[in-house]
Amino acid sequence: MADNYLEKREEALRSSGHTVLRRNTPSLDTLLLRNRSHRAFDTSYAVAMRQLEAIVSVNPKLPSSRNAQVFRFKLLDAASGGKDFCRFLKFGAYLPELNLPAPGTEPQAFIIVCTTVPESPSVYIDLGIALQAMPSRLLR
């Protein structure tokens, strides 16, 4: 409902005098505005393994092509090698002059996603669905 149909419909019902029960859930616009990439992290916050496990736990419940569930996850917190893994990554490749992440803002935890099947358009689509659905709010 990218056109905010539900919000518009609710507004129309309210203006016509109907009582509308509303849940305390954010609109799609609000969720999309909160969803952005980060290239600097607060290293004083320690991400626990249980938080990473909770984030990936949504994946078996998600739709996927042929319901194949082809993704496997390797979770790294600071204790299991997250600090060292960052050296294999390049952040902000189109902004090389920034040398991202800046020293002292490196991520301390990672979710590495692998697949059990060869790359294909359906795998890319499923990957997008899986990554969008991971609830980053569990880290706050």
DSSP file (Angstrom, degrees, kcal/mol; ACC not computed):
  #  RESIDUE AA STRUCTURE BP1 BP2  ACC     N-H-->O    O-->H-N    N-H-->O    O-->H-N    TCO  KAPPA ALPHA  PHI   PSI    X-CA   Y-CA   Z-CA
    1    1 A M    >         0   0    0      0, 0.0     3,-2.0     0, 0.0     4,-0.2   0.000 360.0 360.0 360.0  56.2    0.0    0.0    0.0
    2    2 A A  T 3   +     0   0    0      1,-0.3    27,-0.0     2,-0.1     0, 0.0   0.702 360.0  62.7 -64.4 -19.2    2.7    2.4   -1.0
    3    3 A D  T 3  S-     0   0    0     25,-0.0    -1,-0.3     1,-0.0     5,-0.1   0.295 112.9-116.1 -89.4  12.0    0.1    5.1   -1.8
    4    4 A N    <>  +     0   0    0     -3,-2.0     4,-2.4     3,-0.1     5,-0.2   0.860  55.2 162.2  58.4  39.5   -1.1    5.2    1.8
    5    5 A Y  H  > S+     0   0    0      1,-0.2     4,-2.9     2,-0.2     5,-0.2   0.913  70.2  51.8 -54.1 -46.6   -4.5    3.9    0.9
    6    6 A L  H  > S+     0   0    0      1,-0.2     4,-2.5     2,-0.2    -1,-0.2   0.903 109.8  48.0 -62.6 -41.8   -5.3    2.9    4.5
    7    7 A E  H  > S+     0   0    0      2,-0.2     4,-2.2     1,-0.2    -1,-0.2   0.916 113.9  47.6 -64.2 -41.4   -4.3    6.2    5.9
    8    8 A K  H  X S+     0   0    0     -4,-2.4     4,-2.1     2,-0.2    -2,-0.2   0.902 112.4  49.3 -65.7 -40.8   -6.4    8.0    3.3
    9    9 A R  H  X S+     0   0    0     -4,-2.9     4,-2.4    -5,-0.2    -2,-0.2   0.908 110.1  50.9 -65.2 -42.0   -9.4    5.7    3.9
   10   10 A E  H  X S+     0   0    0     -4,-2.5     4,-2.5    -5,-0.2    -2,-0.2   0.919 109.8  50.3 -60.8 -43.8   -9.1    6.2    7.7
   11   11 A E  H  X S+     0   0    0     -4,-2.2     4,-2.3     1,-0.2    -1,-0.2   0.900 109.9  50.5 -62.1 -41.1   -9.1   10.0    7.2
   12   12 A A  H  X S+     0   0    0     -4,-2.1     4,-1.2     2,-0.2    -1,-0.2   0.904 111.1  48.6 -64.1 -41.6  -12.2    9.7    4.9
   13   13 A L  H  <>S+     0   0    0     -4,-2.4     5,-2.2     1,-0.2     3,-0.3   0.910 111.3  49.7 -65.5 -41.6  -14.1    7.7    7.5
   14   14 A R  H ><5S+     0   0    0     -4,-2.5     3,-1.7     1,-0.2    -2,-0.2   0.922 108.9  51.9 -62.3 -43.3  -13.2   10.1   10.3
   15   15 A S  H 3<5S+     0   0    0     -4,-2.3    -1,-0.2     1,-0.3    -2,-0.2   0.749 106.0  55.4 -68.0 -21.9  -14.4   13.1    8.3
   16   16 A S  T 3<5S-     0   0    0     -4,-1.2    -1,-0.3    -3,-0.3    -2,-0.2   0.370 124.7-101.8 -91.3   6.2  -17.7   11.4    7.6
   17   17 A G  T < 5S+     0   0    0     -3,-1.7    -3,-0.2     1,-0.3     2,-0.1   0.472  73.9 141.1  94.2   2.3  -18.3   10.9   11.4
   18   18 A H      < -     0   0    0     -5,-2.2     2,-0.5    -6,-0.2    -1,-0.3  -0.485  54.0-120.2 -77.1 148.7  -17.4    7.2   11.7
   19   19 A T        -     0   0    0     -2,-0.1     2,-0.5     2,-0.0    -1,-0.1  -0.788  30.2-162.8 -86.9 127.1  -15.4    6.0   14.8
   20   20 A V        -     0   0    0     -2,-0.5     2,-0.4   -10,-0.0   -10,-0.0  -0.951  11.1-144.4-117.7 122.3  -12.2    4.5   13.7
   21   21 A L        -     0   0    0     -2,-0.5     2,-0.5     0, 0.0    -2,-0.0  -0.704  22.8-164.3 -80.9 131.4  -10.2    2.2   16.0
   22   22 A R        -     0   0    0     -2,-0.4     2,-0.2     2,-0.0    -2,-0.0  -0.966  11.3-142.9-124.4 131.9   -6.5    2.8   15.4
   23   23 A R        -     0   0    0     -2,-0.5     2,-1.6     1,-0.1     0, 0.0  -0.483  31.8-109.1 -80.2 159.5   -3.6    0.6   16.4
   24   24 A N  S    S+     0   0    0     -2,-0.2    -1,-0.1     2,-0.0    -2,-0.0  -0.453  74.7 128.4 -87.7  63.5   -0.4    2.2   17.6
   25   25 A T        -     0   0    0     -2,-1.6    -2,-0.1     0, 0.0     2,-0.1  -0.944  60.0-114.7-119.4 142.0    1.5    1.1   14.4
   26   26 A P        -     0   0    0      0, 0.0    -3,-0.0     0, 0.0    -2,-0.0  -0.358  32.8-109.3 -72.7 154.5    3.5    3.4   12.2
   27   27 A S     >  -     0   0    0      1,-0.1     4,-2.2    -2,-0.1     5,-0.2  -0.255  31.2-104.0 -73.8 168.0    2.5    4.1    8.7
   28   28 A L  H  > S+     0   0    0      1,-0.2     4,-2.7     2,-0.2     5,-0.2   0.899 122.8  55.4 -60.4 -41.2    4.4    2.8    5.7
   29   29 A D  H  > S+     0   0    0      1,-0.2     4,-2.3     2,-0.2    -1,-0.2   0.921 107.8  48.8 -57.7 -44.3    5.9    6.2    5.1
   30   30 A T  H  > S+     0   0    0      1,-0.2     4,-1.6     2,-0.2    -1,-0.2   0.920 111.9  48.6 -62.9 -44.2    7.2    6.3    8.7
   31   31 A L  H  X S+     0   0    0     -4,-2.2     4,-1.0     1,-0.2    -1,-0.2   0.907 111.9  48.9 -63.5 -41.5    8.7    2.9    8.4
   32   32 A L  H  < S+     0   0    0     -4,-2.7     3,-0.3     1,-0.2    -1,-0.2   0.872 109.0  52.6 -67.3 -36.7   10.4    3.7    5.1
   33   33 A L  H  < S+     0   0    0     -4,-2.3    -1,-0.2     1,-0.2    -2,-0.2   0.837 109.3  49.8 -68.0 -31.1   11.8    7.0    6.5
   34   34 A R  H  < S+     0   0    0     -4,-1.6     2,-0.9    -5,-0.2    -1,-0.2   0.709  94.2  86.3 -76.3 -20.2   13.3    5.1    9.4
   35   35 A N     <  +     0   0    0     -4,-1.0     2,-0.3    -3,-0.3    -1,-0.1  -0.719  58.4 130.4 -89.6 104.3   14.9    2.5    7.1
   36   36 A R        -     0   0    0     -2,-0.9     2,-0.2     0, 0.0    -3,-0.0  -0.972  56.4 -98.9-148.6 161.4   18.3    3.8    5.9
   37   37 A S        -     0   0    0     -2,-0.3     2,-0.4     2,-0.0    -2,-0.0  -0.516  32.0-150.9 -83.5 154.1   21.8    2.6    5.7
   38   38 A H        +     0   0    0     -2,-0.2     3,-0.1     1,-0.1    -1,-0.0  -0.961  20.6 178.4-125.2 141.7   24.4    3.5    8.3
   39   39 A R  S    S+     0   0    0     -2,-0.4     2,-0.3     1,-0.2    63,-0.3   0.285  71.6  54.4-124.0   7.4   28.1    3.8    7.8
   40   40 A A        -     0   0    0     61,-0.1     2,-0.3    60,-0.1    -1,-0.2  -0.996  66.7-167.3-142.0 139.4   29.1    4.8   11.3
   41   41 A F        -     0   0    0     64,-1.8     2,-1.0    -2,-0.3     3,-0.0  -0.910  29.9-112.2-132.1 152.4   28.3    3.0   14.5
   42   42 A D    >   -     0   0    0     -2,-0.3     3,-1.5     1,-0.2    63,-0.1  -0.736  27.6-167.9 -83.0 103.8   28.4    3.5   18.3
   43   43 A T  T 3  S+     0   0    0     -2,-1.0    -1,-0.2    61,-0.6    62,-0.1   0.610  79.9  70.1 -73.9 -10.3   31.1    1.2   19.4
   44   44 A S  T 3  S+     0   0    0      2,-0.1     2,-0.6    -3,-0.0    -1,-0.3   0.684  83.6  82.6 -78.2 -15.8   30.2    1.6   23.0
   45   45 A Y  S <  S-     0   0    0     -3,-1.5     2,-0.7     2,-0.0    63,-0.1  -0.800  73.7-150.5 -90.5 120.7   27.0   -0.4   22.4
   46   46 A A        -     0   0    0     -2,-0.6     2,-0.5    31,-0.0    -3,-0.1  -0.821   5.9-144.2 -95.1 117.4   27.6   -4.1   22.5
   47   47 A V        -     0   0    0     -2,-0.7    31,-0.5     4,-0.0     2,-0.2  -0.693  19.5-139.4 -80.1 125.1   25.3   -6.1   20.3
   48   48 A A    >>  -     0   0    0     -2,-0.5     4,-1.6     1,-0.1     3,-0.8  -0.545  15.3-121.6 -86.4 151.1   24.5   -9.4   22.0
   49   49 A M  H 3> S+     0   0    0      1,-0.3     4,-2.6     2,-0.2     5,-0.2   0.863 113.4  60.0 -57.5 -37.1   24.3  -12.7   20.1
   50   50 A R  H 3> S+     0   0    0      1,-0.2     4,-1.9     2,-0.2    -1,-0.3   0.834 102.5  53.0 -63.3 -31.2   20.7  -13.1   21.3
   51   51 A Q  H <> S+     0   0    0     -3,-0.8     4,-1.9     2,-0.2    -1,-0.2   0.916 109.3  47.7 -68.8 -42.8   19.8   -9.9   19.5
   52   52 A L  H  X S+     0   0    0     -4,-1.6     4,-2.0     1,-0.2    -2,-0.2   0.910 111.4  51.4 -62.6 -41.7   21.3  -11.1   16.3
   53   53 A E  H  X S+     0   0    0     -4,-2.6     4,-1.1     1,-0.2    -1,-0.2   0.890 109.0  50.8 -62.5 -39.3   19.4  -14.4   16.7
   54   54 A A  H  < S+     0   0    0     -4,-1.9     4,-0.4     1,-0.2    -1,-0.2   0.869 107.8  53.8 -66.1 -36.2   16.1  -12.5   17.2
   55   55 A I  H >< S+     0   0    0     -4,-1.9     3,-0.9     1,-0.2    -2,-0.2   0.932 113.6  39.9 -65.1 -46.2   16.7  -10.5   14.1
   56   56 A V  H >< S+     0   0    0     -4,-2.0     3,-1.6     1,-0.2    -1,-0.2   0.633  94.9  84.5 -79.6 -11.7   17.2  -13.5   11.8
   57   57 A S  T 3< S+     0   0    0     -4,-1.1     4,-0.2     1,-0.3    -1,-0.2   0.691  80.2  65.1 -65.1 -16.8   14.4  -15.5   13.5
   58   58 A V  T X  S+     0   0    0     -3,-0.9     3,-1.4    -4,-0.4     4,-0.4   0.737  81.9  82.3 -74.4 -21.0   11.8  -13.7   11.3
   59   59 A N  G X  S+     0   0    0     -3,-1.6     3,-1.5     1,-0.3    -1,-0.2   0.828  81.9  55.6 -62.3 -38.7   13.2  -15.3    8.1
   60   60 A P  G 3  S+     0   0    0      0, 0.0    -1,-0.3     0, 0.0    -2,-0.1   0.733 107.3  54.1 -65.0 -16.5   11.5  -18.8    8.3
   61   61 A K  G <  S+     0   0    0     -3,-1.4    -2,-0.2    -4,-0.2    -3,-0.1   0.528  91.4  97.1 -90.9  -6.8    8.2  -16.9    8.5
   62   62 A L  S <  S-     0   0    0     -3,-1.5     2,-0.1    -4,-0.4     7,-0.1  -0.478  80.6-106.2 -85.8 152.1    8.8  -14.8    5.3
   63   63 A P        +     0   0    0      0, 0.0     2,-0.3     0, 0.0    -1,-0.1  -0.447  44.5 173.5 -69.2 149.7    7.5  -15.6    1.8
   64   64 A S    >   -     0   0    0     -2,-0.1     3,-2.1    65,-0.1     2,-0.1  -0.978  41.7 -74.2-151.9 162.1   10.1  -16.9   -0.6
   65   65 A S  G >  S-     0   0    0     57,-0.3     3,-1.9    -2,-0.3     4,-0.2  -0.378 117.8 -10.2 -59.5 128.8   10.3  -18.3   -4.1
   66   66 A R  G 3  S-     0   0    0      1,-0.3    -1,-0.3    -2,-0.1     0, 0.0   0.653 111.0 -89.6  54.8  16.3    9.0  -21.9   -4.1
   67   67 A N  G <  S+     0   0    0     -3,-2.1    -1,-0.3     1,-0.1    -2,-0.1   0.876  85.1 147.5  50.6  42.1    9.1  -21.6   -0.3
   68   68 A A    <   -     0   0    0     -3,-1.9    -2,-0.1     2,-0.0    -1,-0.1   0.742  42.5-151.6 -83.6 -24.9   12.6  -22.9   -0.6
   69   69 A Q        +     0   0    0     -4,-0.2    -3,-0.0     1,-0.1    -5,-0.0   0.968  27.9 168.6  49.6  63.2   14.2  -21.1    2.4
   70   70 A V        +     0   0    0     45,-0.0    46,-1.9     2,-0.0     2,-0.3   0.447  34.6 101.7 -89.8  -1.2   17.6  -21.0    0.8
   71   71 A F  E     -A  115   0A   0     44,-0.2     2,-0.4    45,-0.1    44,-0.2  -0.635  45.5-171.8 -93.2 144.0   19.4  -18.6    3.1
   72   72 A R  E     -A  114   0A   0     42,-2.5    42,-2.8    -2,-0.3     2,-0.4  -0.966  14.1-145.3-126.7 146.6   21.8  -19.5    5.9
   73   73 A F  E     -A  113   0A   0     -2,-0.4     2,-0.5    40,-0.2    40,-0.2  -0.928  11.1-162.8-122.1 135.4   23.1  -17.0    8.4
   74   74 A K  E     -A  112   0A   0     38,-2.5    38,-3.0    -2,-0.4     2,-0.5  -0.977  19.1-155.3-111.8 120.8   26.4  -16.6   10.1
   75   75 A L  E     -A  111   0A   0     -2,-0.5     2,-0.5    36,-0.2    36,-0.2  -0.836  10.9-174.1-102.7 130.6   26.1  -14.3   13.1
   76   76 A L  E     +A  110   0A   0     34,-2.7    34,-2.7    -2,-0.5     2,-0.2  -0.970   4.5 177.0-125.9 116.4   29.2  -12.5   14.4
   77   77 A D    > > -     0   0    0     -2,-0.5     5,-2.6    32,-0.2     3,-0.7  -0.531  53.3 -87.8-100.3-179.8   29.1  -10.4   17.6
   78   78 A A  G > >S+     0   0    0    -31,-0.5     3,-0.9     1,-0.2     5,-0.5   0.873 128.2  51.3 -57.5 -38.4   32.2   -8.7   19.0
   79   79 A A  G 3 5S+     0   0    0      1,-0.2    -1,-0.2     2,-0.1    30,-0.1   0.791 109.7  49.1 -71.2 -27.8   33.2  -11.8   20.9
   80   80 A S  G < 5S-     0   0    0     -3,-0.7    -1,-0.2     3,-0.0    -2,-0.2   0.236 134.7 -72.6-101.4  15.3   33.0  -14.2   17.9
   81   81 A G  T <>5S+     0   0    0     -3,-0.9     4,-1.8    -4,-0.3    -3,-0.2   0.510  88.8 129.0 115.6   6.3   35.0  -12.1   15.5
   82   82 A G  H  ><S+     0   0    0     -5,-2.6     4,-0.9     1,-0.2    -4,-0.2   0.871  75.9  54.2 -59.9 -38.3   32.8   -9.1   14.5
   83   83 A K  H  4<S+     0   0    0     -5,-0.5     3,-0.3    -6,-0.2     4,-0.2   0.896 112.7  42.8 -63.4 -40.0   35.6   -6.6   15.3
   84   84 A D  H >4 S+     0   0    0     -6,-0.2     3,-1.0     1,-0.2    -1,-0.2   0.760 102.7  67.3 -78.4 -25.4   38.0   -8.4   12.9
   85   85 A F  H >< S+     0   0    0     -4,-1.8     3,-2.1     1,-0.2     4,-0.2   0.793  83.0  74.8 -67.5 -28.5   35.5   -9.0   10.1
   86   86 A C  G >< S+     0   0    0     -4,-0.9     3,-1.9    -3,-0.3    -1,-0.2   0.780  81.5  69.3 -57.6 -29.4   35.2   -5.3    9.3
   87   87 A R  G <  S+     0   0    0     -3,-1.0    -1,-0.3     1,-0.3    -2,-0.1   0.687  93.5  58.5 -66.6 -15.8   38.6   -5.3    7.6
   88   88 A F  G <  S+     0   0    0     -3,-2.1    -1,-0.3    -4,-0.2     2,-0.3   0.495  98.3  78.0 -88.0  -3.8   37.2   -7.4    4.8
   89   89 A L    <   -     0   0    0     -3,-1.9     2,-0.5    -4,-0.2    -3,-0.0  -0.703  62.7-150.8-110.6 156.5   34.5   -4.8    3.9
   90   90 A K        -     0   0    0     -2,-0.3     3,-0.4     9,-0.0     2,-0.3  -0.983  14.6-161.5-126.0 119.1   34.5   -1.5    2.1
   91   91 A F  S    S+     0   0    0      9,-0.9     9,-0.5    -2,-0.5     4,-0.1  -0.772  70.7   9.0 -99.2 143.1   31.9    1.1    3.1
   92   92 A G    >   +     0   0    0     -2,-0.3     3,-2.3     1,-0.1     6,-0.2   0.941  67.8 179.4  58.9  53.0   30.9    4.0    0.9
   93   93 A A  T 3  S+     0   0    0     -3,-0.4    -1,-0.1     1,-0.3    -2,-0.1   0.789  79.7  54.0 -59.7 -29.1   32.7    2.7   -2.2
   94   94 A Y  T 3  S+     0   0    0      1,-0.2    -1,-0.3     2,-0.1     3,-0.1   0.472 108.2  52.3 -83.8  -0.8   31.5    5.7   -4.2
   95   95 A L    X   +     0   0    0     -3,-2.3     3,-2.1     1,-0.1     4,-0.4  -0.431  63.9 155.2-126.6  56.8   32.9    8.1   -1.6
   96   96 A P  G >   +     0   0    0      0, 0.0     3,-1.1     0, 0.0    -1,-0.1   0.775  66.8  66.7 -61.0 -26.9   36.5    6.8   -1.3
   97   97 A E  G 3  S+     0   0    0      1,-0.2    -2,-0.0    -3,-0.1    -3,-0.0   0.694  94.0  60.4 -67.9 -16.6   37.8   10.1    0.0
   98   98 A L  G <  S-     0   0    0     -3,-2.1    -1,-0.2    -6,-0.2    -6,-0.0   0.681  91.9-146.3 -83.6 -17.5   35.8    9.6    3.2
   99   99 A N    <   -     0   0    0     -3,-1.1    -7,-0.1    -4,-0.4    -2,-0.1   0.951  36.1-125.2  49.5  58.8   37.6    6.4    4.2
  100  100 A L  S    S+     0   0    0     -9,-0.5    -9,-0.9    -5,-0.3    -1,-0.1  -0.536  84.4  40.9 -84.6 148.9   34.5    4.9    5.8
  101  101 A P  S    S-     0   0    0      0, 0.0     5,-0.1     0, 0.0   -61,-0.1   0.636  89.2-132.6 -75.3 151.9   33.9    3.8    8.4
  102  102 A A    >   -     0   0    0    -63,-0.3     3,-2.3     3,-0.2     4,-0.1  -0.347  39.6 -82.1 -65.2 148.7   35.9    6.4   10.3
  103  103 A P  T 3  S+     0   0    0      0, 0.0    -1,-0.1     0, 0.0    -3,-0.0  -0.273 120.3  24.2 -53.8 133.2   38.2    5.1   13.0
  104  104 A G  T 3  S+     0   0    0     -3,-0.1   -61,-0.6   -62,-0.0    -2,-0.1   0.405 109.0  77.8  89.6  -1.8   36.2    4.4   16.1
  105  105 A T    <   +     0   0    0     -3,-2.3   -64,-1.8   -63,-0.1    -3,-0.2   0.115  60.4 133.2-122.6  20.8   32.9    4.0   14.3
  106  106 A E        -     0   0    0    -66,-0.2     2,-0.1    -5,-0.1   -66,-0.1  -0.417  63.4-104.4 -72.4 145.4   33.4    0.5   12.9
  107  107 A P        -     0   0    0      0, 0.0   -21,-0.2     0, 0.0    -1,-0.1  -0.411  24.3-161.2 -67.0 148.2   30.5   -2.0   13.3
  108  108 A Q  S    S+     0   0    0    -63,-0.1     2,-0.3     1,-0.1   -25,-0.2   0.512  70.2  43.3-107.4 -10.4   31.1   -4.7   16.0
  109  109 A A        -     0   0    0    -27,-0.2     2,-0.3   -32,-0.1   -32,-0.2  -0.973  62.7-171.2-139.8 151.3   28.5   -7.2   14.8
  110  110 A F  E     -A   76   0A   0    -34,-2.7   -34,-2.7    -2,-0.3     2,-0.5  -0.980  20.7-149.6-142.4 151.4   27.5   -8.7   11.5
  111  111 A I  E     -A   75   0A   0     -2,-0.3     2,-0.5   -36,-0.2   -36,-0.2  -0.972  22.8-161.6-117.8 111.4   24.8  -10.9    9.9
  112  112 A I  E     -A   74   0A   0    -38,-3.0   -38,-2.5    -2,-0.5     2,-0.5  -0.828   4.9-155.1 -97.0 127.4   26.4  -12.8    7.0
  113  113 A V  E     +A   73   0A   0     -2,-0.5     2,-0.3   -40,-0.2   -40,-0.2  -0.900  16.3 173.4-109.8 127.2   23.9  -14.2    4.5
  114  114 A C  E     -A   72   0A   0    -42,-2.8   -42,-2.5    -2,-0.5     2,-0.3  -0.833  19.2-137.8-122.9 163.3   24.7  -17.2    2.3
  115  115 A T  E     -A   71   0A   0     -2,-0.3   -44,-0.2   -44,-0.2     4,-0.1  -0.919  10.2-146.6-125.0 152.3   22.5  -19.2   -0.1
  116  116 A T  S    S+     0   0    0    -46,-1.9   -45,-0.1    -2,-0.3    -1,-0.1   0.433  84.1  55.4 -93.8  -1.1   22.3  -22.9   -0.7
  117  117 A V  S    S-     0   0    0    -47,-0.2     3,-0.1     1,-0.1    -2,-0.1  -0.857  96.9 -84.8-127.7 162.1   21.5  -22.5   -4.4
  118  118 A P        -     0   0    0      0, 0.0     5,-0.1     0, 0.0    -2,-0.1  -0.250  59.6 -84.6 -63.3 156.0   23.2  -20.7   -7.3
  119  119 A E        +     0   0    0      4,-0.1     3,-0.1    -4,-0.1     0, 0.0  -0.311  62.8 152.1 -60.5 142.4   22.5  -17.0   -7.8
  120  120 A S     >  -     0   0    0     -3,-0.1     4,-2.2     1,-0.1     3,-0.2  -0.964  59.5 -94.0-161.4 166.3   19.3  -16.2   -9.8
  121  121 A P  H  > S+     0   0    0      0, 0.0     4,-2.2     0, 0.0     5,-0.2   0.884 124.5  52.1 -57.0 -38.0   16.7  -13.4  -10.0
  122  122 A S  H  > S+     0   0    0      1,-0.2     4,-2.6     2,-0.2   -57,-0.3   0.868 107.7  51.7 -68.6 -33.6   14.4  -15.2   -7.5
  123  123 A V  H  > S+     0   0    0     -3,-0.2     4,-2.4     2,-0.2    -1,-0.2   0.907 109.9  49.9 -66.6 -40.6   17.3  -15.5   -5.0
  124  124 A Y  H  X S+     0   0    0     -4,-2.2     4,-2.2     2,-0.2    -2,-0.2   0.907 112.0  47.7 -63.6 -41.0   17.9  -11.8   -5.4
  125  125 A I  H  X S+     0   0    0     -4,-2.2     4,-2.3     2,-0.2    -2,-0.2   0.945 112.9  47.8 -64.5 -48.0   14.3  -11.0   -4.8
  126  126 A D  H  X S+     0   0    0     -4,-2.6     4,-2.8     1,-0.2    -2,-0.2   0.877 109.8  53.8 -60.5 -37.8   14.1  -13.3   -1.8
  127  127 A L  H  X S+     0   0    0     -4,-2.4     4,-2.7     2,-0.2     5,-0.3   0.920 107.9  49.9 -63.2 -43.6   17.3  -11.7   -0.4
  128  128 A G  H  X S+     0   0    0     -4,-2.2     4,-2.3     2,-0.2    -2,-0.2   0.918 112.4  47.2 -60.5 -43.6   15.7   -8.3   -0.7
  129  129 A I  H  X S+     0   0    0     -4,-2.3     4,-1.7     2,-0.2    -2,-0.2   0.933 113.4  48.6 -62.5 -46.1   12.6   -9.5    1.2
  130  130 A A  H  X S+     0   0    0     -4,-2.8     4,-0.8     1,-0.2    -2,-0.2   0.917 113.9  44.5 -62.3 -45.1   14.6  -11.2    3.9
  131  131 A L  H >< S+     0   0    0     -4,-2.7     3,-0.6     1,-0.2    -1,-0.2   0.885 112.3  51.5 -71.4 -37.5   16.9   -8.2    4.5
  132  132 A Q  H 3< S+     0   0    0     -4,-2.3    -1,-0.2    -5,-0.3    -2,-0.2   0.846 109.4  52.2 -63.8 -32.7   14.1   -5.6    4.5
  133  133 A A  H 3< S+     0   0    0     -4,-1.7    -1,-0.2    -5,-0.2    -2,-0.2   0.630  78.2 109.7 -83.1 -13.2   12.1   -7.7    7.0
  134  134 A M  S << S-     0   0    0     -4,-0.8     2,-1.2    -3,-0.6   -78,-0.1  -0.489  74.4-127.2 -66.7 123.1   14.9   -8.0    9.6
  135  135 A P    >   -     0   0    0      0, 0.0     3,-1.7     0, 0.0     4,-0.1  -0.562  28.1-178.6 -80.1  96.6   13.8   -5.9   12.5
  136  136 A S  G >  S+     0   0    0     -2,-1.2     3,-2.0     1,-0.3     4,-0.2   0.677  72.2  82.1 -67.1 -15.2   16.6   -3.5   13.3
  137  137 A R  G >  S+     0   0    0      1,-0.3     3,-1.4     2,-0.2    -1,-0.3   0.712  75.6  73.5 -62.8 -17.8   14.6   -2.1   16.1
  138  138 A L  G <  S+     0   0    0     -3,-1.7    -1,-0.3     1,-0.3    -2,-0.2   0.663  89.1  60.2 -69.3 -14.0   15.8   -5.1   18.2
  139  139 A L  G <         0   0    0     -3,-2.0    -1,-0.3     1,-0.2    -2,-0.2   0.503 360.0 360.0 -90.7  -3.8   19.2   -3.4   18.4
  140  140 A R    <         0   0    0     -3,-1.4    -1,-0.2    -4,-0.2    -2,-0.2   0.451 360.0 360.0 -98.3 360.0   17.9   -0.3   20.2
